[in-house]
Amino acid sequence: MSDLEPEEQTADALVVRAKAGEWLVARRMAKNWSEEDQVALDAWLAQSPANLLAYWRLDAAWGQAQRLTVLRAPEREVEPASKRQNFLRVAGFVSGGAAAIVLAVAGVMFMRVPAAKVYATPVGGHLAVALADGSSIELNTDTILRVAENARGREATLEKGEAYFQIRHDAARPFALSVGGHRVIDLGTKFSVRDDPDRVQVMLIEGSARIESDHARDAILKPGDVAIATPNSLSVSRTPIPDLGDKLAWRHGMLSFKYMTLEAAAEEFNRYNSTKIVIADSHVARLTIYGTFPAKDVAAFTDAAQAYFKLHVENRGDEVVISR
């Protein structure tokens, strides 16, 4: 008997799962997954919770199949197989295409692999999540996080956005977060993680954590450490704890800037609002601002810029243009 819920057996659900399988194959097997590809996938995921749930269930099952392949000792020496071939072999299928992937994933689900729970926020959104073990996670604007818990451990994946973690340490059930090709292993920790297009930022507030990277030496983070991980590097710097607190003002619906350029401050506001701030010229962009503002109050920020720097502010529908 399948672990799938009864409503998931409908024709519509099968169509959604088949489409999710197509997206999964395209993303997992792509040699050059572009930003345009990701935008298209994000748009499909945002169409309905059913799309998001179907995709992440298949993705979680794919990952489990990969692990099973690695753990299974080979009976004889064979030629190297692709990830897709390994996945199909573990699931018991040998045919290709997205339909086979969907069926194969369903086969893995019959093995009662724990499904990950998916949490998401829209632009400007904020979500607090309480885990069964007493840990808690806060999702910032435009964020997708999936969490799987079982008797052996706790695993999470930050697919996009930013989140703050307060993790209850349990040596028997470690907590591991995957983000942008890196892993953060909890050692009794309060930390935040932000996934930007070109880098991942980890800020350690309390306790300690280990960050692992495929292309750099692992690092143990202590309170005040800020790790910046790129596809090819990992660096760690020290920041005063109060300054880290300022960077977490979003947890209270605020944005705090200390001598930040107007360009950088505008980019932060744009993460939280559908009305975008546009800096019209490079001179204005380099001006620096110091202050704390409600994250969703674009007018408060532009009014301050106008009053303090004597700048011109023009509303153009879904844009606010700041110029000299």
C-alpha positions in Angstrom: 0.0 0.0 0.0 1.3 3.4 -0.9 2.2 6.1 1.7 0.5 8.7 -0.5 -2.6 10.3 0.9 -5.9 9.4 -0.9 -6.4 12.8 -2.4 -3.0 12.5 -4.1 -4.2 9.5 -6.1 -6.4 11.7 -8.4 -5.7 12.4 -12.0 -4.9 16.0 -11.3 -2.4 15.0 -8.7 -0.7 12.5 -11.1 -0.4 15.3 -13.7 1.2 17.6 -11.1 3.6 14.9 -10.0 4.5 14.1 -13.7 5.2 17.8 -14.3 7.2 17.9 -11.0 9.2 15.0 -12.3 10.0 16.8 -15.6 11.3 19.8 -13.6 13.3 17.6 -11.3 15.0 15.8 -14.2 15.7 19.0 -15.9 17.3 20.6 -12.9 19.2 17.6 -11.6 20.6 16.6 -15.0 21.3 20.1 -16.4 24.9 20.9 -17.1 24.2 24.6 -17.2 21.1 25.4 -15.1 20.5 29.1 -15.9 19.0 31.9 -13.9 16.1 32.0 -16.4 15.5 28.2 -15.8 15.4 28.9 -12.0 12.9 31.8 -12.5 10.7 29.5 -14.6 10.8 26.7 -12.0 10.1 29.2 -9.1 7.1 30.5 -11.0 5.7 27.0 -11.4 6.3 26.2 -7.8 4.5 29.4 -6.7 1.4 28.5 -8.7 0.1 26.2 -6.0 1.1 24.4 -2.8 0.4 21.2 -4.6 3.2 22.0 -7.1 5.7 22.8 -4.3 4.8 19.7 -2.3 5.0 17.4 -5.3 8.4 18.7 -6.4 10.0 18.5 -3.0 8.7 15.0 -2.3 10.2 13.8 -5.5 13.5 15.7 -4.8 13.7 14.2 -1.3 13.1 10.7 -2.8 15.8 11.3 -5.4 18.3 12.2 -2.7 17.4 9.2 -0.7 17.9 7.0 -3.7 21.3 8.5 -4.3 22.3 7.6 -0.7 21.0 4.1 -1.0 23.1 3.6 -4.2 26.2 4.7 -2.3 25.6 2.5 0.6 24.9 -0.6 -1.4 28.1 -2.6 -1.9 28.7 -3.6 -5.5 28.5 -7.3 -6.3 30.8 -7.0 -9.2 32.8 -4.4 -11.0 30.7 -2.4 -13.5 31.2 0.6 -15.7 30.5 3.9 -14.0 26.8 4.9 -14.2 25.3 8.3 -14.3 23.4 9.6 -11.3 20.2 9.1 -13.3 21.0 5.5 -14.0 21.9 4.8 -10.4 18.6 6.4 -9.3 16.6 4.2 -11.7 18.5 1.1 -10.7 17.9 1.6 -7.0 14.2 2.2 -7.6 13.9 -0.9 -9.8 13.3 0.7 -13.2 15.5 0.8 -16.3 13.6 3.1 -18.7 14.3 6.8 -19.1 12.3 10.0 -19.2 10.4 12.0 -16.7 7.5 9.5 -16.5 10.0 6.8 -15.3 11.4 9.2 -12.8 7.9 9.8 -11.3 7.3 6.1 -11.1 10.7 5.4 -9.7 10.2 8.1 -7.0 6.9 6.6 -6.1 8.7 3.3 -5.7 11.1 4.9 -3.2 8.2 6.4 -1.3 6.8 2.9 -0.8 9.9 2.3 1.2 8.5 4.8 3.7 11.2 7.4 3.3 10.2 10.3 5.6 8.9 13.1 3.5 10.4 16.6 4.0 8.1 19.3 5.2 8.3 22.4 3.0 8.0 25.9 4.4 7.8 29.0 2.3 7.3 32.8 2.6 6.3 35.3 -0.1 8.0 38.6 -0.7 7.7 40.6 2.5 6.6 37.5 4.4 7.8 36.1 7.8 7.2 32.7 9.2 8.1 31.1 12.6 8.4 27.3 12.6 8.5 25.2 15.8 10.1 21.7 15.4 9.1 18.7 17.4 12.4 18.6 19.3 12.0 22.2 20.7 14.1 23.9 18.0 12.7 26.8 16.1 13.3 28.4 12.7 12.3 31.8 11.4 12.0 32.4 7.7 12.6 35.8 6.2 11.1 37.3 3.0 10.9 35.2 -0.2 12.3 32.0 1.4 11.9 28.3 0.8 13.1 25.7 3.4 12.5 22.0 3.7 13.0 20.0 6.8 13.1 16.2 7.4 13.3 14.7 10.9 13.7 11.0 11.8 15.2 8.9 14.6 18.7 9.2 13.2 18.9 12.9 12.5 17.5 16.2 11.4 18.2 17.6 7.9 17.1 20.9 6.3 17.7 22.5 2.9 17.5 26.3 2.4 16.6 26.5 -1.3 16.4 30.3 -1.4 16.2 33.3 0.9 17.2 33.7 4.6 16.4 32.0 7.9 17.3 32.2 11.6 17.9 28.9 13.4 17.7 28.2 17.2 18.6 24.5 17.3 18.4 22.3 20.4 21.6 20.2 20.3 21.2 16.5 20.3 24.4 14.5 19.6 22.3 11.4 18.8 20.3 13.3 16.2 22.5 16.0 14.6 21.0 18.9 12.7 22.5 19.6 9.3 21.6 22.4 6.9 22.4 22.2 3.2 22.6 25.5 1.3 24.3 26.5 -2.0 26.6 23.4 -2.1 27.6 23.9 1.6 26.6 22.2 4.9 26.2 23.8 8.3 26.4 21.2 11.2 24.9 22.4 14.5 26.9 22.0 17.6 24.3 23.7 19.9 23.6 26.9 18.0 21.8 30.1 17.2 22.7 31.2 13.7 21.4 32.8 10.6 21.9 31.8 6.9 21.3 33.9 3.8 21.5 32.5 0.3 22.4 35.1 -2.3 22.9 34.3 -6.0 26.7 34.5 -5.7 27.4 33.5 -2.1 26.1 32.1 1.2 26.4 34.0 4.4 26.4 32.2 7.8 26.3 34.3 11.0 26.9 32.5 14.4 25.1 34.2 17.2 25.5 31.7 20.0 27.1 28.2 20.5 29.1 26.8 17.7 28.7 25.2 14.3 30.8 23.6 11.6 30.5 24.7 8.0 31.6 22.3 5.4 32.4 23.0 1.7 33.3 20.8 -1.2 36.0 23.3 -2.4 37.5 24.7 0.9 38.7 23.6 4.3 35.9 23.1 6.9 35.6 25.8 9.6 34.3 25.8 13.2 32.3 29.0 13.8 32.2 30.7 17.2 29.8 33.6 18.3 30.5 36.6 16.3 31.9 34.7 13.3 30.5 35.5 9.8 31.3 33.0 7.1 31.1 33.8 3.5 31.0 30.8 1.2 31.2 30.9 -2.6 31.3 28.0 -5.0 35.1 28.1 -4.7 36.0 29.6 -1.4 35.2 29.9 2.3 36.3 32.8 4.5 35.5 33.7 8.1 35.6 37.1 9.7 34.7 38.5 13.2 31.9 40.9 13.8 30.7 42.4 17.2 27.6 40.6 18.4 25.5 43.8 18.6 26.2 44.4 14.9 25.0 40.9 14.1 21.8 41.8 16.1 21.3 44.7 13.7 21.5 42.4 10.7 18.7 40.3 12.3 16.4 43.3 12.7 14.2 41.7 10.1 13.0 39.3 12.8 11.1 42.2 14.2 10.0 43.7 10.9 12.8 46.3 10.7 15.9 47.0 8.6 18.9 48.5 10.3 21.6 50.3 8.3 25.0 51.6 9.7 26.7 53.7 7.1 25.4 51.6 4.3 25.3 53.0 0.8 21.9 54.1 -0.5 22.3 51.5 -3.3 22.8 48.7 -0.8 20.0 49.9 1.4 17.7 50.1 -1.5 18.5 46.6 -2.5 17.6 45.4 1.0 14.2 47.2 0.8 13.6 45.7 -2.6 13.8 42.2 -1.0 10.7 43.0 1.1 8.5 45.1 -1.2 6.8 44.9 -4.6 7.4 48.6 -5.0 11.0 48.8 -6.0 13.5 51.6 -5.1 15.6 52.7 -8.1 18.8 54.8 -7.6 19.1 57.0 -10.6 22.8 57.8 -10.7 26.1 56.6 -9.3 26.7 59.7 -7.1 23.5 59.1 -5.2 24.1 55.4 -5.0 27.4 56.0 -3.1 25.8 58.2 -0.4 25.7 56.5 3.0 22.8 56.3 5.5 22.5 55.4 9.2 19.1 54.5 10.6 16.5 51.9 11.3 13.3 51.6 9.2 10.2 49.4 9.0 11.0 46.8 6.3 7.7 47.4 4.5 7.7 51.2 4.7 9.3 52.3 1.5 8.1 55.9 2.0 9.8 56.2 5.4 13.1 55.4 3.7 12.7 57.6 0.7 11.4 60.5 2.8 14.5 60.2 5.0 16.8 60.2 1.9 14.9 63.2 0.5 15.1 65.2 3.7 18.7 64.4 4.7 20.4 64.5 1.3 18.0 67.0 -0.4 17.3 64.4 -3.1 14.5 64.2 -5.6 12.0 61.4 -5.1 9.5 60.4 -7.9 6.8 57.8 -7.7 6.4 55.9 -10.9 3.8 53.3 -10.2 5.6 50.2 -8.9 8.9 52.1 -8.7 10.3 55.0 -6.6 13.1 56.8 -8.3 15.7 58.7 -6.2 17.9 61.2 -8.0 19.7 64.4 -7.4 
